[in-house]
Amino acid sequence: MKISPIDIRQHTFEKEFRGYVVDEVNAFLNSLSQEWERVMNENKMLKMQLEIAEKELNKLRDVEMTLFRTLKTAEDTSNQITEQANRAAEKYIQESRQKTDETIVEARRKASMIIQDAENESKYIREEIINELKNQERDFRAMEKYRDNLVVQLKSLANNTHEAVERFEKKFSKDPSFDQRMEEIKNQAVEAETPSEKKNPASKGEQVPTGTDEAEPTQEPEISDAENKEAEPEESTAEEISAVAEEPQADESQDEELASEPSAEGTPPDAAEEALAEVEKMAHTRQQTQDLDVANTPPKPEGDSETKPQVKGSFFDQIG
């Protein structure tokens, strides 16, 4: 049963003998009603606050649920991201390990190939060096042999030349007409080089011969006769030179026979002719020596087909 303040104020009691004082009861009821009214108002206020608090609590509960769901979602998402990151990291680690292994295998293969190529190249270079050393040794031996032959030939040539010079000096050192004959040969050579100047004197700007110069044509036959006389020994000299060239190894007795042939025919021995014959003999001997050197020259090996640069050095380095 609900009691309001008005009910308390208007409540009446029955009257009996020796009862309560009416004024005191009314005053108490009045104060009780006021207090009851205050309690009821306070109760209403508390209810209102309770409702408001419940509403706020519901809101907070909703917020809590939302936050819980958000946190749960974030946690799930973080777990998923962590798992994905772990899987990706494991995958990357596995791929990197695989690539590292492949790179190591490839590097080892390339290193083995490079080492094999280097060994083959070093072996080839070693063989080439050995072959080159053998070729150089063979060439050196050939050059030594060529040097020995050349020394022998040079000694022989020097001895032959010395003997020829001694014979030449013995034959012509006591002949006083040798120098005079050589001068005559030089003059004949100069006159032979300028025959046109003698035949055409007017070409140099000379005057036409007059009657006072008629004696000059009569002298020309004498000059031609002298030239013919001088040409005859030259022809005999050429014949003697050719004879000496055909027989370069003739003895001194053959030279004396060749020198005595003109005297047998009635012509005196000519010192210039003998000198020319001796010079021609020496030239022919030198030519034979050169031909012999060419024949004794060792052939070049097949490996030296390329042209080698000229190296300055000793005599044997240059002939090599």
C-alpha positions as CSV (number, residue, x, y, z in Angstrom):
1,M,0.0,0.0,0.0
2,K,1.3,3.3,-1.0
3,I,1.0,6.3,1.4
4,S,1.3,9.8,0.1
5,P,1.8,12.9,2.2
6,I,-1.8,14.0,1.7
7,D,-3.0,10.8,3.2
8,I,-0.9,11.3,6.2
9,R,-2.2,14.9,6.6
10,Q,-5.8,14.0,6.2
11,H,-5.8,10.8,8.2
12,T,-8.2,10.9,11.2
13,F,-8.2,8.8,14.4
14,E,-11.2,7.9,16.6
15,K,-11.6,9.7,19.8
16,E,-11.6,7.8,23.1
17,F,-11.2,8.6,26.7
18,R,-7.7,9.3,27.9
19,G,-6.4,9.5,24.1
20,Y,-3.5,11.4,22.6
21,V,-3.3,15.2,22.4
22,V,-4.9,16.2,19.1
23,D,-2.5,19.1,18.4
24,E,0.6,17.0,19.0
25,V,-0.7,14.2,16.8
26,N,-1.5,16.7,14.1
27,A,1.9,18.3,14.4
28,F,3.6,15.0,14.2
29,L,1.6,13.9,11.2
30,N,2.3,17.2,9.5
31,S,6.0,16.8,10.0
32,L,5.8,13.2,9.1
33,S,4.1,14.1,5.8
34,Q,6.7,16.6,5.0
35,E,9.4,14.2,5.7
36,W,7.7,11.5,3.7
37,E,7.3,14.0,0.8
38,R,10.9,14.7,0.9
39,V,11.8,11.1,0.9
40,M,9.5,10.4,-2.0
41,N,11.0,13.3,-3.9
42,E,14.4,12.1,-3.2
43,N,13.4,8.6,-4.3
44,K,12.1,10.0,-7.5
45,M,15.4,11.9,-8.0
46,L,17.3,8.7,-7.3
47,K,15.2,6.7,-9.7
48,M,15.8,9.3,-12.4
49,Q,19.5,9.3,-11.7
50,L,19.4,5.5,-11.7
51,E,17.7,5.5,-15.1
52,I,20.2,8.0,-16.4
53,A,23.0,5.9,-15.0
54,E,21.5,2.8,-16.5
55,K,21.3,4.5,-19.9
56,E,24.9,5.7,-19.6
57,L,25.8,2.2,-18.5
58,N,24.1,0.8,-21.5
59,K,26.0,3.2,-23.7
60,L,29.2,2.4,-22.0
61,R,28.5,-1.3,-22.4
62,D,27.9,-0.7,-26.1
63,V,31.1,1.2,-26.3
64,E,32.8,-1.6,-24.4
65,M,31.4,-4.2,-26.8
66,T,32.5,-2.0,-29.7
67,L,36.0,-1.6,-28.3
68,F,36.1,-5.3,-27.5
69,R,35.1,-6.2,-31.0
70,T,37.6,-3.7,-32.3
71,L,40.3,-5.0,-30.1
72,K,39.4,-8.5,-31.1
73,T,39.4,-7.6,-34.8
74,A,42.7,-5.8,-34.3
75,E,44.1,-8.8,-32.5
76,D,42.9,-11.2,-35.1
77,T,44.3,-8.9,-37.8
78,S,47.6,-8.6,-36.1
79,N,47.7,-12.3,-35.7
80,Q,46.9,-12.8,-39.4
81,I,49.5,-10.2,-40.3
82,T,52.1,-11.8,-38.1
83,E,51.3,-15.2,-39.5
84,Q,51.5,-13.8,-43.1
85,A,54.8,-12.0,-42.2
86,N,56.2,-15.2,-40.7
87,R,55.1,-17.3,-43.7
88,A,56.6,-14.6,-46.1
89,A,59.8,-14.4,-44.0
90,E,60.1,-18.2,-44.1
91,K,59.4,-18.2,-47.8
92,Y,62.0,-15.4,-48.4
93,I,64.5,-17.2,-46.2
94,Q,64.0,-20.4,-48.1
95,E,64.2,-18.7,-51.5
96,S,67.3,-16.8,-50.4
97,R,68.9,-20.0,-49.1
98,Q,68.1,-21.7,-52.4
99,K,69.5,-18.8,-54.4
100,T,72.5,-18.8,-52.2
101,D,73.1,-22.5,-52.8
102,E,72.6,-22.1,-56.5
103,T,75.0,-19.1,-56.6
104,I,77.6,-21.1,-54.6
105,V,77.2,-24.1,-57.0
106,E,77.5,-21.8,-60.0
107,A,80.5,-20.0,-58.6
108,R,82.2,-23.3,-57.9
109,R,81.4,-24.5,-61.4
110,K,82.8,-21.3,-62.9
111,A,85.8,-21.4,-60.6
112,S,86.5,-25.0,-61.7
113,M,86.1,-24.0,-65.3
114,I,88.4,-21.0,-64.9
115,I,91.0,-23.2,-63.1
116,Q,90.7,-25.8,-65.8
117,D,91.1,-23.1,-68.5
118,A,94.1,-21.6,-66.7
119,E,95.7,-25.1,-66.4
120,N,95.1,-25.8,-70.1
121,E,96.5,-22.4,-71.0
122,S,99.5,-22.8,-68.8
123,K,100.1,-26.2,-70.2
124,Y,99.8,-24.9,-73.7
125,I,102.1,-21.9,-72.9
126,R,104.6,-24.3,-71.3
127,E,104.6,-26.5,-74.4
128,E,105.0,-23.5,-76.6
129,I,107.9,-22.3,-74.5
130,I,109.5,-25.7,-74.6
131,N,109.1,-25.9,-78.4
132,E,110.4,-22.3,-78.7
133,L,113.4,-23.2,-76.6
134,K,114.0,-26.3,-78.8
135,N,113.7,-24.2,-81.9
136,Q,116.1,-21.6,-80.5
137,E,118.5,-24.3,-79.5
138,R,118.4,-25.8,-83.0
139,D,118.8,-22.3,-84.5
140,F,121.7,-21.5,-82.1
141,R,123.4,-24.7,-83.1
142,A,122.8,-23.9,-86.8
143,M,124.2,-20.4,-86.3
144,E,127.2,-21.8,-84.5
145,K,127.8,-24.1,-87.5
146,Y,127.2,-21.3,-89.9
147,R,129.6,-19.1,-87.8
148,D,132.3,-21.8,-88.0
149,N,131.8,-22.2,-91.7
150,L,131.8,-18.4,-92.2
151,V,135.0,-18.1,-90.1
152,V,136.7,-20.7,-92.2
153,Q,135.5,-19.0,-95.4
154,L,136.6,-15.6,-94.2
155,K,140.0,-17.0,-93.3
156,S,140.3,-18.7,-96.7
157,L,139.2,-15.5,-98.4
158,A,141.7,-13.4,-96.4
159,N,144.5,-15.9,-97.2
160,N,143.5,-15.9,-100.9
161,T,143.3,-12.1,-100.9
162,H,146.6,-11.7,-99.2
163,E,148.2,-14.1,-101.6
164,A,146.7,-12.3,-104.6
165,V,147.9,-8.9,-103.2
166,E,151.4,-10.3,-102.7
167,R,151.5,-11.7,-106.2
168,F,150.1,-8.4,-107.5
169,E,152.8,-6.5,-105.6
170,K,155.5,-8.9,-106.8
171,K,154.5,-8.6,-110.4
172,F,153.9,-4.9,-110.7
173,S,156.0,-3.2,-108.0
174,K,159.1,-3.1,-110.2
175,D,157.2,-2.0,-113.3
176,P,157.7,1.8,-113.7
177,S,155.3,2.1,-116.6
178,F,152.3,0.7,-114.6
179,D,151.2,4.1,-113.3
180,Q,151.7,5.7,-116.7
181,R,149.6,2.9,-118.4
182,M,146.8,3.4,-115.8
183,E,146.7,7.1,-116.6
184,E,146.5,6.3,-120.3
185,I,143.5,3.9,-119.6
186,K,141.8,6.7,-117.6
187,N,142.3,9.2,-120.5
188,Q,140.9,6.6,-123.0
189,A,137.8,6.1,-120.8
190,V,137.3,9.9,-120.7
191,E,137.7,10.2,-124.5
192,A,135.3,7.2,-125.0
193,E,132.6,9.0,-122.9
194,T,132.7,12.1,-125.1
195,P,133.0,10.8,-128.7
196,S,130.3,13.2,-129.9
197,E,132.2,16.2,-128.7
198,K,135.1,15.2,-130.9
199,K,133.0,14.4,-134.0
200,N,130.9,17.6,-133.8
201,P,133.1,20.5,-132.7
202,A,130.6,23.0,-134.1
203,S,128.0,22.0,-131.4
204,K,130.0,23.9,-128.7
205,G,129.8,27.2,-130.6
206,E,133.1,26.8,-132.5
207,Q,133.5,28.6,-135.8
208,V,133.3,26.7,-139.1
209,P,136.8,25.6,-140.3
210,T,138.2,27.9,-142.9
211,G,140.9,27.4,-145.4
212,T,143.6,28.0,-142.8
213,D,142.3,25.0,-140.8
214,E,142.4,22.5,-143.7
215,A,145.3,20.7,-142.0
216,E,143.0,19.4,-139.2
217,P,141.1,16.8,-141.2
218,T,144.4,15.3,-142.3
219,Q,145.2,14.8,-138.6
220,E,142.0,12.9,-137.8
221,P,143.0,9.6,-139.3
222,E,146.2,9.7,-137.2
223,I,144.0,10.1,-134.1
224,S,141.7,7.3,-135.1
225,D,144.7,5.1,-135.8
226,A,146.1,5.8,-132.4
227,E,142.7,5.0,-130.8
228,N,142.6,1.8,-132.8
229,K,146.1,0.9,-131.6
230,E,145.1,1.6,-128.0
231,A,141.8,-0.3,-128.4
232,E,143.6,-3.5,-129.5
233,P,145.2,-4.0,-126.1
234,E,141.9,-3.3,-124.5
235,E,140.3,-6.1,-126.6
236,S,143.1,-8.4,-125.6
237,T,142.6,-7.4,-122.0
238,A,138.9,-8.2,-122.2
239,E,139.7,-11.6,-123.6
240,E,142.2,-12.3,-120.8
241,I,139.6,-11.2,-118.2
242,S,137.0,-13.6,-119.6
243,A,139.5,-16.4,-119.6
244,V,140.4,-15.7,-116.0
245,A,136.6,-15.6,-115.1
246,E,136.1,-19.0,-116.7
247,E,139.0,-20.5,-114.8
248,P,139.1,-18.9,-111.4
249,Q,141.0,-21.8,-109.8
250,A,143.9,-21.7,-112.3
251,D,147.4,-22.0,-111.0
252,E,150.2,-19.4,-111.3
253,S,151.6,-21.4,-114.2
254,Q,148.4,-20.8,-116.2
255,D,148.6,-17.1,-115.4
256,E,152.2,-17.0,-116.7
257,E,151.0,-18.8,-119.8
258,L,148.3,-16.3,-120.3
259,A,150.8,-13.5,-119.8
260,S,153.3,-15.1,-122.2
261,E,150.8,-15.4,-125.0
262,P,151.0,-11.8,-126.1
263,S,154.8,-12.0,-126.1
264,A,154.7,-15.1,-128.3
265,E,152.6,-13.2,-130.9
266,G,155.2,-10.4,-130.9
267,T,153.4,-8.1,-128.5
268,P,155.3,-7.1,-125.2
269,P,153.6,-8.0,-121.9
270,D,151.3,-5.3,-120.7
271,A,151.3,-4.6,-116.9
272,A,147.8,-3.0,-117.0
273,E,146.3,-6.0,-118.7
274,E,147.7,-8.3,-116.0
275,A,146.5,-6.0,-113.2
276,L,143.0,-6.0,-114.7
277,A,143.0,-9.8,-115.0
278,E,144.1,-10.2,-111.4
279,V,141.4,-7.8,-110.2
280,E,138.8,-9.7,-112.2
281,K,140.0,-12.9,-110.7
282,M,139.7,-11.5,-107.2
283,A,136.1,-10.3,-108.0
284,H,135.1,-13.7,-109.3
285,T,136.6,-15.4,-106.2
286,R,134.6,-13.1,-104.0
287,Q,131.4,-13.9,-105.9
288,Q,132.0,-17.6,-105.5
289,T,132.5,-17.1,-101.8
290,Q,129.2,-15.2,-101.5
291,D,127.4,-18.0,-103.4
292,L,129.0,-20.5,-101.1
293,D,127.7,-18.5,-98.1
294,V,124.2,-18.4,-99.5
295,A,124.3,-22.2,-100.0
296,N,125.5,-22.8,-96.5
297,T,122.9,-20.5,-94.9
298,P,120.6,-22.7,-92.7
299,P,116.9,-22.8,-93.7
300,K,114.5,-21.0,-91.4
301,P,112.3,-23.3,-89.3
302,E,108.6,-23.5,-89.9
303,G,107.7,-21.7,-86.6
304,D,109.7,-18.6,-87.7
305,S,107.8,-17.9,-90.9
306,E,106.8,-14.5,-89.6
307,T,109.1,-11.6,-90.2
308,K,111.2,-10.9,-87.1
309,P,112.1,-7.3,-86.3
310,Q,115.7,-6.3,-86.8
311,V,117.6,-6.6,-83.5
312,K,120.8,-4.6,-83.1
313,G,123.5,-6.4,-81.2
314,S,126.5,-8.5,-81.9
315,F,127.4,-10.0,-85.3
316,F,125.9,-13.4,-84.4
317,D,122.7,-11.7,-83.2
318,Q,122.3,-9.9,-86.5
319,I,123.0,-13.0,-88.7
320,G,120.4,-14.9,-86.6
